[in-house]
């Protein structure tokens, strides 16, 4: 496994380790390479939160509701990076980033139009990330359309 990572570079590691979703590292290999790791035992009623781009693995013992995905607004710039990376590898993304962003932008627009309520600074930061990501997506779409039109393909 280590030879695949070193010979194929970062994209090889991404393809093999993350897209396959079947790779487990024994703790002794992580220890040998000075990779910090932690163990968590989840009890009924508890949540384990894994942060973006964090390698994680788990085992289910009995009835469970695993893999509930959630994100706040500042996820969208990172989601855009992941979406581009999947495209470069000719892979379908796990999540439809552009669709999620457009839906979230519409929800944000609707909620801001209907309410005059106060927002926390965290909410405002999240709103700003969504707005910025949406504008970047629209600019990219515009440039792509212009490029296609100039090339005669549009």
N, C-alpha and C positions, 0 to 999 in steps of 0.2 A: 504494500500500500504506500509506504513512504517513497518508494522509487517512482510510482505513478505521479505523485504530487511534485516531486522534484524535476522529472523529465518533461511533463506536460505543462508546467507552470501553473499560474493562478487559475486560468480557465479550465485546465485539466482537473484540478482539485475541485473546482466548482461543479463541473460536470459529474465527476465520479462520486464525490462525497455528498453533495447537497441535492442534486437532482435525482440521484438514485434512492435516496432516503432509506438505505438499508445498511449503512456502514456504522459499525460500533468500534470504538477504540477501547481496549482494556486499560484500566487506570495505570497499570505499570508502564505502558508505552508513553502515556502522557507525562508521568513522573520522570521517565528517562529523558524527555525532551523539555523539561522545565515548563510544562504547560499547566497553569493553575486550573483546578477543577473543584467542584463542590458536589455534594450529595444532598438531596432533599427527599424526605419521606413525606408524601402528601397524605394527610388524614381526611376522613369524611368532612365535607363542608369547607375545606381549605382550597386555595388556589396557588398554583406555582406559575409565576410570571417569568417568561424567558424574553430577554431583550432582543432587539433587531440584530441580525447577523450572528447570533450566538449559537454555536453548536450545542445541541442538546439531544438527549436520548432518554427513553423511559420504558417502563414495562407496566402493563395493566394487569392487575390481579383481581379479577372479578368484574362485576358491573361497574361501569364508569361512563362519564360524559367527557371525553378527552378532546383536546385541540379546539378550544374556543378562541378564535382569533379576534382581536380588537386592536384599535390604534387610535391615536389622537392626531390632530392636524399636522403635527411635525413629522409624521410618518411619510407623507406624500413625496417630499423630495427624495427620500431613500427608496421609496417604491418606484419612482421614476428611474433611478439608477438600476435597480433590479430588473425592471421591465426592459430597459435598453440592453442590459447584459443578456437576458434571455433571447432577445431578438438577434444579437450578434452570434449567439450559439445556435441559432435556428431552432429554438425551443419555444413552446407555448408557455407563457407565464402561468404560475399557479393561481394568481389573482388577476382579474382584468383591471389593472391600475387606472387606465384612462377612463374606463366606465365608472369606477368608484369615485374618481376625482370629479368627473362631471356631475354625478348624482350628489355628491357632497357639496359642490359649489352651488347647485340649484337649491338644495336644502338650506344652505347658509343664506343665500340671497332671499329666499322666501321668509326665513325666520327673522332676518334683519329688517325686511319690509313690514312685517306684521307686528313686531314688538318694539317697544321703547324701553326695554328693561336694561338694567345695568349688567355689565359683564365683568368677570374677574380678569386680571391681567393674563392669567393662563389661558382663558377663553379667547381673549383678544389676540394672543400670540398664536394660538391654534387657528383662529380665523385668518390671520395674516399669512400663515403658511399655506392654507388652502387657496387663498386668493392668488398668492405668488405662484404656486404650482399650476393653478389653472391658467393664468396668463402665459406662463412659459409653455404650457401644452398648446394653447391656441396659437402662439407665435410659431412654434415648431410646425404645427399643422399648416399654417399660412405659408411658411417658407417651403414646406414640402410640396404644396399645391403649386406654388410659383415655379419651383424647380421642374416639376412635371410638365407644366404648361410650356416653359421655355424649351424643354427637350422634345416637345411634340407628343408626349405620351398622355397629356391631360385632357 
